[in-house]
Each structure stands twice: as C-alpha cells, then as structure tokens.
Amino acid sequence: MTAHPDLSIVSPVYACDGCLEDLCERLCRTLDGMHASHEIILVCDASPDDSWQRIREIASRDHRVIGLRLARNVGQHCAISAGLQHAVGAWVVVMDCDLQDVPEEIPALLAKAREGHDIVFAQRVERQDTWLKRLASRGFYRLLGYLTGTRYDASTANFGVFSARAIQAVNALPERGRFFPLMVRWAGYPTAVLPVSHAKRASGKTTYTFRKLFRLAIEIVLAYSDKPLRLVAKAGVLLSLVAFALAGWSVYRYLNGDVAVAGYTSIIASIWLLGGATIFCVGVVGLYVGRMFNDIKQRPYYTVDETVNLRDRIREGGVSGC
C-alpha cells in the first residue's frame, strides 16, 4: 500500500458483522477496476456483535484494510471523525457499512468531484428504507434545518467523495459534538450533489430510532446554533407583553367595578403558565451551559482500544481525538 493512496474509504461499523466481507470485496473490485490505490478504514464503534473479529480476519488477508476498535460507543459521527483522522488519501469516501451506500457508485462520485468540486454528496433518489424511517428522517432534517437556519436535504447523508483539504478542515474543528455533513459543508469548498442508486440494508437493522434521531437533533442544534436561545428570548418578550396586557385589563375592569375580588382560578392558571415557561427557558439555557461544560473539559471524543494494519500517522492539519 502506498504512503498516500488515491482513495481512503472510511466506514463506521456497528452491529453489521454479516456484510463486512461483501463490503470489502465490492469495494476492492470497484476500486481495482478504477486502477486506484486505496485503503479501507473500518471503525468498529464498540459493536456488541462479532464485527471486530470479522474486521481482523479481513485485514489479515488484505493489508489495505485498516481496523480501528473504539474503546466505547461514541456514535456514528464521532466514529467517522476517528476514521478521517487516520485517512491520508488524496480523496476520501465516507459511507455506511450496511451496503445501502452502493460501492459501485464511487467512480461516478469521484468523476464528479474531479470536475472541480471538493465535496460531492450522494443523493438517494429512491431510498430503500421503511416508510417509518423515511418519515423520521424527514422530520429530523426539518427540525434541524429550522433550528440551525440551514436547509437540509433528507435524500443526502454521509455518503460522498471529499477532497483532502475538505477533510483537513473537518479534522481541524475542535468541537466535541460531531455531525459530519454539517461540518464538511461548513468548510465552504465547492459542493455538488449527484443522484445515485440506493440499496436495501444487507445485514442487521437500523439502530436509529425516532428517539435517537430526536436526541441527535438536539445535540447538533446545541453544538451549531444559538437559535433556541433567541426563541426563548422572543418567548419571554411575548409573555411579558401578554402579562402586561392582562394586568392592564384587570386594573381597568376593577376601576370600572366589574371585578370585586380577583379570581382564584385565573391567578393559579397564571402562576402555572409563567412557572412552566420559566422552567422551560431555564432548561434550554442549562442545556447550553452543559454543552459548554463538556467542551471546556476538552476530553477526547473517542479512544482507540485496538488497531490492525494501522500506520502511525494522522492526516496533517488534523487534531487527534485519542
């Protein structure tokens, strides 16, 4: 394997041991057909199945396959970042390991990138997912887009081809909250989208439930947007205006003799309303304080437990996460 291959393939692995052999075979067949030197970096995100053992077996037969086993489960995007920090190819492909991202689409994506684009995302025109997952995905991206003020396309995800300088920019970002599509777009380099085919999941089942997607959306918003704080401020102003208007109306009615004694029900309702709004606003601020607390500690967002076929190098300009 050359010191700097043409392509680095980075794929996070979790609960998907049944398709790793097929993934590597199809990748090697596709990339060998392109006459491109390559490395395949499989990042085992503390998977509970036999994924790591399968990676070791594959790597023992092919020195181009590099394995990283993380000491604890850190999530898909932190696992992607771990792989990116060890990728040294002129171009980097990020893809899922379940073969829904079709390896045979890589030549078309790379050709599009060589037209002058540092970032080329694969657009899944006909997603081969359940209607519930498609619905959850659309809801996730709409919520994320509204709270971050950025338009997202639910038909694109992590799969794509990215230049070395785009990956260097991602590696240089120090924040603990990682979300690869947003981070690589932030780099600002020329970006394109290419329609590709999308396959059914080859092994296992998705671990992204609606609850996990919602939690991921909240974490991303806290890391990349202050819009919730601005919404809380606006809500506070609105509630103050409403309270002032109601107080003025009550005084007016009292002076005109319409109200002899203040109503118990209205007082209790006002207390509960304002109390709930106050607790909600404090909670939102507390989430941001918690996020800052975690960032200030500067703990690594991943630790490597074991490696196979890994050369002792990290991409220049990157920040080691372990």
GUVEXLO-689594 format. One record per residue: z negated, x negated, y negated of N, C-alpha, C, CB in turn; residue in one letter. Coordinates in steps of 0.02 Angstrom, whole numbers, plus 50000, padded with zeros to 5 digits. Each point is the difference from the previous one (the first is absolute). Glycine has a CB too. Layout:
<pts>
ZXYZXYZXYZXYA;...
</pts>
This chain:
<pts>
500004995850060500005004249940500004995649938499395009250061M;501034992349892500054996049940499395001249956501245000450005T;498624994749951499415000649956500065006049954499854987750005A;500765013849973500125005649956500575004250028499584993549900H;500265011350142500535004150031500345004449949499374999850107P;501205002949912500355004649956499615006449990501094995150038D;498605007450016499655006449997499314999550031501105005850005L;498424997449962499345001050029499905007550010499534989349945S;500305012650115499865007050015499255000950004501105001450062I;498625003049897499285001249999499875007250023499834991649906V;499765009150145499875006650027499265000750019501185000750043S;498465004049925499315001350020499985003850066499645000149880P;499874998350162499965003050067499335003350009500794991350046V;499235015149973499395003650016500165005450051499524997649884Y;500145002250172500085005050053500735001250018498955005449960A;501404989150053500715000650014500234994650050500185004749884C;499424994150167500164994650046500615001550044498804997150000D;501375009350007500545001850045500704998549974499265008550041G;500814990149894500674999049972500124993049973500015012049973C;499504983650032500074993349970500554995950034498795000449969L;501255000150096500524996350037500695002149976499244998950100E;500865007749897500655002649979500154998249927499885009450082D;499614990849877500084998249929500264992949993499075007949970L;500604987450063500214992949993500694998850030498794996750004C;501365006650052500664999150031500555002649954499485001150113E;500425004749857500515002849956500064996049936499785011250047R;499664986349928500034995849940500384993550013498915004949962L;500934991850093500334993750016500745001150013498944995650048C;501235009749987500705001450013500395001449935499685004650113R;500014999149843500335001549936500074993849956499535011650006T;499934984549988500014994249956500414994350028498885003449958L;501124995850108500444995050031500735001749988499124997650087D;501035008949914500685002249986500224998549929499865008850085G;499654990749870500144998349930500034992449990499435010649964M;500404985650089499964992749996499494997949946501214999050038H;498235004649961499484998749950499384997350035500455009149925A;499314985150052499364997550026499455004649976500424988050001S;499085013150041499505004949982499334998650033500915008449986H;498584994949988499345000150030499765007249999499754988149963E;499875013850087499735006850005499254999549998500995004150068I;498704998549880499284999649990499705006850017500124991049910I;499515009250145499675006250022499254999449983500855001850094L;498915002849865499314999849977499615005450036500344995449886V;499245002650161499595004850038499395001849959500404995250110C;499585011149867499475002249956499405002550040500855003149913D;498864992250126499425001750043500145006250041499224994849917A;501375005450114500215005850039499565000950062501184998349959S;498635007950056499555001250057500344999650068499335007149924P;501334992650078500364999850064500154992850018500505011449979D;500014987550062500184993350023500544996749957499685003550115D;500374998549822500534997349957499964992449994500005010849937S;499404986550053499954992849990500204996250063499085001949917W;500725000550141500204996750062500755000150008498915003350052Q;501405002349929500735000450005500344995249951499895012050035R;499824987349905500284995349951499954992950026499685007749907I;499774990650124499914993250028500524998750054498785000549974R;501355004450068500494999250054500704998949971499305007250075E;500884996749875500664999449970500074993249965500065012549985I;499424985649978500024993749963500034993950046499365005549909A;500354995150150500024994450047500714998750025498835002650033S;501595002549965500694999350024500494998549943499725007850092R;500084993749846500454999149943499604997149942500755009650038D;499394984249944499634996749946500145003049932500034989650067H;500485014649928500155003349936499545005949986501184996450014R;498445005650035499525005549992499324997149982500645007350082V;499104994749861499354997749975499515005850003500554991349925I;498865007450100499505005350005499394998549959500415002450113G;499345002649851499374999649963499565005750024500554994649898L;498865003850124499525005150019499455000349948500254998450124R;499685007249842499495000749949499335001650032500875003949917L;498604993550053499335000850029499755007249996499774988249968A;500465015549982499795007049993500595004149973498804996549979R;501165009950033500545004449977499965000749924499995006250110N;500564991949857500015000249927500525004849972499624988350001V;500775014950043500505004749976500694996949997499125005749935G;501374998750066500704997850005500214995349945500245010750056Q;499594990849882500264996249944499664993349992500275010749944H;499094988850073499674993550000500294995750057498955005149951C;501214998050105500304996450056500694997449980499365007050082A;501024997049882500654997749975499914994049954500465011850007I;499054988649948499874994449955499824993750038499635008149913S;499994992650141499824994150041500634996850028498905005250029A;501574998849994500624997250026500434996949946499965008550090G;500054994749852500414997449945499764993149977500245011749964L;499124987050039499734993649978500194994350047499075006249946Q;501184995550113500204994850047500755000150013498885000750053H;501495003449910500725000450008500354995249953499905012050035A;500564984049990500334994949958500765000749999499054992450025V;501205013249999500725001050001500295001049931499875004950112G;500784993749882500345001249936500015007449984500714989850019A;499315014350033499955007349993499465002450048501225001249966W;498425004050014499475002750041500135007450014499184991749951V;500775010150112500075007050021499315002650018501194998150042V;498635007549929499375003450018500185006450037499394995149899V;500325005950159500165005950040499425001850045501214997049996M;498765009450024499505002250048500184997650070499735010149928D;499784989950116500124997450067500195005350051499204991149973C;500785015350006500105005450049500735001850010498905004449967D;501564991650004500735000850008500285006149966499894994150106L;499715009249851500295005249958500434996749946499015007750022Q;500794986349956500434995949958500484996350047499094998649908D;501545003050086500504997650048500204992849985500435011850013V;499454983550034500174992949987500744998949986499074996950074P;501375007249956500724999149990500235001649929500145002950120E;499424999749838500175001449930499894993949956499715012050018E;499974982850008499854994149959500624996749971498994998250070I;501565000849968500604996949969500255003749939500304995950112P;499715010849890500245003849943499524999249940500545008350078A;498814991749935499524999149946500064993149969499235007950058L;500884987049984500074993249974500654999349960499334995750097L;501195007449927500644999849963499925003249931500645000350108A;498995005249890499885003349935499594995449954500045011350056K;499464985349972499584995549961500414994449971499025002950071A;501464994549967500404994349977500515002049947499854994950112R;500205011549873500425002249945499674998749932500505008750075E;498874989149927499654998549938499345003749992501094997949950G;498635004550106499375003649998499454996150035500625010949997H;498824988249969499434996650031499615004750045499934992449902D;500135014150086499615004950037500485005550023498954997549933I;501085003650132500425005450027499575004050049501074993149987V;498805013149994499615004550043500475004150044499095000549914F;500705000650147500375004350046499815007349987500044990750087A;500475013449903499885007149987500135004050064500334998549879Q;499145004650147500045003950061500295006949984499014993750051R;501655007049956500335006249981499785005850044500984993449960V;499005005550105499785005250047499404997450039501185004650010E;498234996849965499394997450031499875003350067499534997749887R;500334998250163499875002450067499245000750011501064994650043Q;498625009349914499285001250004499875007450008499774989849930D;499635011950088499815007050004499985003049930499334997850105T;500755008849892500005003449935499344999049965500825008450043W;498634991149996499344999149970499954993149966499505007750086L;500774987249948499974993349970500454999649938499764995150113K;500835008149890500445000049941499675003749942501004999650075R;498665005949940499655003849948499434995849970500295010850058L;499324986049985499454995849975500274994249959499325003250100A;501244993949921500304994449963500235002249931500354994850109S;499985011049887500235002549935499415001449954501015004950055R;498464998149974499415001449960499674993549975499835010550065G;500154984549979499714993549983500364996849941499654998550120F;501025001349884500384996749948500015004049934500704994850090Y;499275011949915499975003949939499344999049964500765008450051R;498694991649987499354998749970499974993049971499475007950081L;500794987349956500004993149977500434999249938499834996150117L;500755007149882500434999549942499695003249938500975000150077G;498705005649932499695003449943499444995849970500305011150050Y;499274986149993499424996549976500164992949975499335006750080L;501214990449945500184993349976500555000149947499684995650112T;500625010249877500535000549950500644996650022499135000549914G;500974998750151500594996750027500345004650050499484988649983T;501185011850015500355004350046500094996550068500605005549903R;499234998050150500074997250067500475004350041498844995249993Y;501505001550052500465003450045499694999950070501024996749930D;498835009250096499685000550066500454997550056499345009649958A;501314989650029500464997750052500004992450007500715009949977S;498944986549979499934992750006499284998250014500984998349922T;498924996250114499324997850015499974992449994499815009950078A;500004986649975499944992749998500644996550020498805001350025N;501615001950016500594996850029500494997949946499845006850104F;500354986949898500484997549952500084992450005499725009549925G;500714987850032500124992849996499814997749930500945000550086V;498704993949911499734997749936500104992449993499155009350002F;501014988649938500134992949988499354996050000501025003149933S;499054990350072499424995750001499605000549935500604992250076A;499745008449868499625000349937499645006749992500834992149948R;499455013350080499655006449998499364999750042501105005949983A;498944990850074499414999350043499494995449968500715002050101I;499514992849865499544995649965499625003949947500764990350020Q;499585014349945499675004049950499475004550031501044999749931A;499115003250127499515004250034499404995850023500925007750038V;499214986449990499454995750023499554997749943500744996350093N;499545003249848499614997649943499545005349971500924992249975A;499175014250044499575005349975499324999650034501015007449977L;498454992149986499344998750030499615006250021499984989949932P;500245016150050499595005850012499885001350075500435004849895E;498994998150118499805001450070500365006250026498874994849978R;501255010049979500355006050021500754998650006499135007249945G;501134992850115500704998150012500425006250017499624988650040R;500955011949929500495005250017500694996949988499215009749969F;501104988150086500594995749995500575003049958499674995550109F;500555010749902500575002549961499884999849925500285007350095P;499114994449883499854999949929499964992949973499395010850013L;500324984750026499924993149978500674996549992498904999750056M;501565001449991500644996549996500435003049945499934997450123V;500005009149865500365003149944499744997449933500215010250069R;499134988549928499704997549939500314993449979498945005950031W;501294990150016500304993549984500575000749951499674995950113A;500695009849888500515001449951500684997050013499095000649922G;501014996550137500654997050016500515005550017499424989550042Y;501235008949954500525005050016499885003450066500814993249934P;499205013450064499835004050059500565004850018498794999149969T;501305001950096500515004750024499725003850059500944992549961A;499375013150055499825004250057500625001050043499075005849935V;500864993450130500565000750046499835005150055500364988149977L;500055017250030499875004950054500084996750069500415009349925P;499114992050119500024997350068499815005450049499714988449957V;500425010350106499805004650053499254999050014501174999950049S;498535005449977499284999850014499905002650071499695001749878H;499924994850161499935001850071499325003250013500764990650031A;499185012450028499365002850021499534994350020500575010650038K;498794990749958499514995050018500064998250074499225004349910R;500824989250104500124997750068499385000050043500924993149956A;498495006050013499394999550040499415002549959500474990350064S;499065012949971499395002249967500125005749952499564988650012G;499955012649945500065005249950499704997549934499945009050088K;500294993949858499784997749935499255000849990501125002949955T;498574992350011499295000449986499875002349929499804990950082T;500745010849881499935002349931499915007650000500714990549957Y;498675011850041499855007049993500025001949926499294999850105T;500695006849882500005002149930499394997349964500625010450031F;498814989350003499394997349970500094992749981499325008150067R;500984988049978500114992949985500504999149943499754997250119K;500785007049880500484999649946499675001649933500935003150079L;498655002049920499665001949938499544994349977500055012250033F;499594984850015499554994549982500404994049974499185003950087R;501404994849945500424994549977500255001349930500344997750118L;499855008649868500255001749933499464998849948500775008550050A;498614993549965499454998949952499894992649988499475010850038I;500534985250016499904992849992500554996849958499414999850111E;501205002449900500564997249962499955001849927500725000650102I;499105005749885499945002349930499454996149964500405011450034V;499044987650000499454996349969500204992849986499195007350059L;501254989849983500204993149992500554999049948499674998150118A;500755007149872500604998949960500075004849940500524995950103Y;499005008549886500095004749945499325001949971501055004350052S;498944997049881499415002549967500085007349980499754988549959D;500765014850068500145006949981499425004750017501214997750018K;498455001650040499435004450012499474999649945500214998750121P;499674995349852499524999449945500245003749938499634988950045L;501035010649941500275003649943499985007650011500744990249976R;499365012050086499955007150016499285002449991500964999050080L;498564996949940499295001849991499845000649926499714994250108V;500545001149851499885000349928500305006449970500004987449996A;500615014350025500325006149975499615006250021501114994250004K;498665005750060499615005750024499355000749961500494998550114A;499204995949868499385000149960500125003049932499604990150061G;500965008049907500165002849935500135007550005500494989049965V;499885013050087500155007150010499375004150011501114996750047L;498445000849996499385003550013499575000549937500054996150118L;499964998649842499625000249937500275005349953499744987850013S;500925012749983500305005149956499845007050025500924992149971L;499125008950095499835006550028499275001849988500894998450087V;498664996749924499295001249989499865001649927499734992350096A;500595004049858499915001249929500245007149981500134987649977F;500445014450050500275006649986499545005550027501154995350003A;498595003850058499555005050029499355000449960500504997950113L;499254996349865499385000049961500115003749934499664989150053A;500915009549914500155003449937500075007550010500574989749960G;499755012350095500095007150014499335003450014501144997650046W;498414998949989499345002850014499605000949936500024994650114S;500005000449842499645000549935500285005749959499774987650002V;500885013149998500325005449962499785006950025500994992549980Y;499005008350086499805006450029499265001349986500874998850090R;498724995949912499285000949987499885002149928499754991450087Y;500605005649866499925001849929500235007049985500144988149972L;500335014450068500255006849990499605005150040501134995349980N;498345002450054499585004650037500265002250067499615003749893G;500924993050131500285002050065499594997350058501125000249947D;498504994550042499614996850053499284999549977501014993650042V;498555009549995499304999849982499654994050034500005012549985A;500164986650080499704994650039500564996350037498915006550014V;501074986849985500524996150035500005001750074499884990749915A;500715009750113500065001950071499824994450047500895007949967G;498704993950083499794995150050500594997550041498885005650004Y;501574998950017500574998250042500464995049966499935011250054T;500214990149882500464995649964499704993049991500485009949941S;498864989950049499674993549992500034996050065499235005049913I;500614998250143500014996650064500714997650017499025007050039I;501484997549948500694998250014500224993949958500255012050029A;499544987949908500184994449956499684993550024500115008049904S;499264992550118499664994050025500354997250061498915004449955I;501255000050092500344997750061500704997249984499365008550065W;501004994849890500674997649983499984993149968500365011949985L;499234987449964499964993649965499694994650043499915006249892L;499594995850149499694995150045500494997450051498915005749984G;501494998950046500504997850049500534995649969499805010550062G;500434991449876500504995949966499734993149984500505010549952A;498864989350029499694993549983499954995550062499365005549907T;500424997450148499944996250062500684997550023498995006750032I;501524997549961500684998050020500244994149957500255011850036F;499644988749899500234994649955499634993550015500275008549911C;499084992050099499614994150017500244997050067499005004749937V;501184999750110500254997650065500644996149993499465009850053G;501014992649905500634996549989499874993149970500605011049985V;498974988849964499834993649969499674995550051499865005649888V;499704997350155499674996050051500484996950050499025007349987G;501524996350029500514997350045500324993849970500215011450047L;499934988849889500304994249967499504994249996500745007649933Y;498634994050055499494994749998499944996850069499375006149908V;500654998050145499984997350068500594995650014499385010050036G;501224992149941500604995950010499934993349965500705010450009R;499054989649929499904993849964499474995650034500325005849893M;499174997350134499484996350035500294996350060499155008449963F;501274995050075500324996850058500474994449979499915010750062N;500464990249882500454994849977499634993949973500845008949973D;498604992449994499624994549970499724995450055499715007349902I;500134995550156499724995950054500524995050026499255009450032K;501394992049957500544995450020499984998350075499974995349885Q;499855009650156500024998950071500735000350025498855004950012R;501324991350039500685000350026500135006950030499984987750024P;500645014649970500165006650026500214999850073500335003549886Y;499684990650143500094999350072499734993350023501025007549997Y;498804992250066499814993750032500374999450066498855000249944T;501394993950070500394998850061499534997650056501034997349932V;499005006250124499584998250057500354995050046499465011249993D;501204989850016500374995750047500745000149980499175002350094E;501184992249920500714999649985500374997050059499764998849877T;500885002350125500434997050050500674998149968499435006750093V;500794987249919500634997349972500004999749924500585004650099N;498834995249871499975000149927499994992949973499395010850003L;501094987849955500014993549966499495000149944501224998250030R;498524996149953499484999449949500325000149930499264993550080D;500945012449898500285000649933499935007149974500814990950027R;499165009649909500005006449965500534999549945498755002250024I;501615003249965500544999949951499754997449933500555009550059R;499844986249911499824997149935499925005549949500624989350028E;498855010349933499875005149949499575005650024501084997149950G;498775003150115499605005350028499254998649994500935002650078G;498685002549933499274999450000499755001550069499935003149879V;499744992350152499765001050068499495005650002500214987950026S;499865016450023499535005550006499464998750052500905007549965G;499104986650064499504998850052499634993549987500695006350082C;
</pts>
